[in-house]
């Protein structure tokens, strides 16, 4: 499994060492399609089993710290790349600092950085067009319970990354991939690594419903029962066999600022 991907990663590793450069990979896909799993697998393979959770970032500060403190020829996994690299925030201090840090990594540390993003259309253009060299698309698939699960991956090489277009509705149009492959489930392949990554990101993700509820409360309503109402709406819609995307659409019409797809998934799983 993932033999073609492993060969590509080995080629990238040799290239950065020979040419004294860095490499940035975009991991693209909807929530629940296994982007973090693919990133963890790639980092683990490149580091020959030595990759640790200290090189996983969830905020701009963590990413900058990881890049500036990493040993030469290391791997970085930016697990929340969409948060702070959006095009509408291109001139923000965080974005400028991160682009500068990527430039330093190129000159001094020869790192391979995997950036997790959900929507290629909203990604900061300099990162998407000039810095990223490879894209890995994690394909959407539903499990027996209706939740998104990890599927196959499509790999796009250096030229392919730049050929990815965006239509007028902001939907990425992917060309034919270099190849298609499958990546093992890291919770079974390297459970100790996956558990440490999952634990580190747990606090960040656990607060997502609270943040969504706060937005609704601050902007549209002002009573203490809003969180319970949102949770009940989600569970009631799920009991009616509504899809996760349909639930979010209905909540958006009602509350204007609905919880994310991943937050809805976690709440439903938690209730079972």
Secondary structure, DSSP 8 states (H G I E B T S, - for coil): --HHHHHHHHHHHHHHHHHT--EEEEEE--TTSSHHHHHHHHHHHHTTT---GGGEESSHHHHHHHHHHS-TT-EEEETTHHHH-BGGGTTSHHHHHHHHHHHHIIIII--EEEEEES-GGGB-HIIIIII--EEEEEEEEE-TTS-EEEEEEEEE-HHHHHH-EE-TTS-EE----SEEE----HHHHSHHHHHHHHHHHHHHHHTHHHHHHHHHHHHT---TTHHHHHHHHHHHHHHTT--HHHHHHHHHHHHSS---HHHHHHHHHHH-
